[in-house]
């Protein structure tokens, strides 16, 4: 053990805390419920470090260990790459690939809306990531434009899916998750009604993202939970003529197959199979 390591042990720091000395922390990239994400310089170059305050997850530390386990297993070009992790007495540090191109959310704000061609390419990349997760029995449960990051500022940059903080690994095909998950406006109705949920919740979120990409606004307008549940379960998705007149019927059908209140009827991550079967998909 190094001298620095001995000092850390004397101060009650965990063994992995020695790794912190390898990183020089920079600007804050974002903040969430459990902590912050900061840019850092590390042994392999620039990285992103998610810093979770232990007091914020007290009694629920398993959530952090589950996220670490998943990230280490998930090797896919459209999923943020795991680099390392360590902890201090009061914090967890999760080190991942740095995506410098900003969030999909930011590009929607900048562009207003995407062309159908650009939206199709974006959705294809997200679907590849989601299909990989689902084939590995993992449900992300918080798909939204803020958790989809561009690797660079380039207009044609690839996207990666990030933030596996509330993702869950299913024990078996029939397992049903009961805890609240997702973000307001993107969560499926079965989540909000606490009926039990699984992989279909990610596909609902995909439908909301697709709708938003193509018109620049959300399909749902409600501002409180009960109204939103009602809106989501009444098949009330509207394609306003003024904003949707140039969007193909196939794209609209694609969205409706995802934003389906019946989770059993919702299209799965094997969308290409559904598209071939019904000859409907984003062009």
VENHUCOR-V603083 format. One record per helix or strand of 3 or more residues. SS is the DSSP state (a for helix, b for strand). FROM is the first residue (numbers start at 1). TO is the last residue. If there is no record, write none. Layout:
BEGIN
SS:FROM:TO ; SS:FROM:TO
END
This chain:
BEGIN
a:3:10 ; a:15:22 ; b:24:31 ; b:35:42 ; b:45:53 ; a:54:57 ; a:62:73 ; b:82:87 ; b:91:97 ; a:104:111 ; a:116:135 ; a:145:147 ; b:148:150 ; b:159:161 ; a:189:192 ; a:200:215 ; a:225:233 ; a:241:244 ; a:249:258 ; a:271:278
END
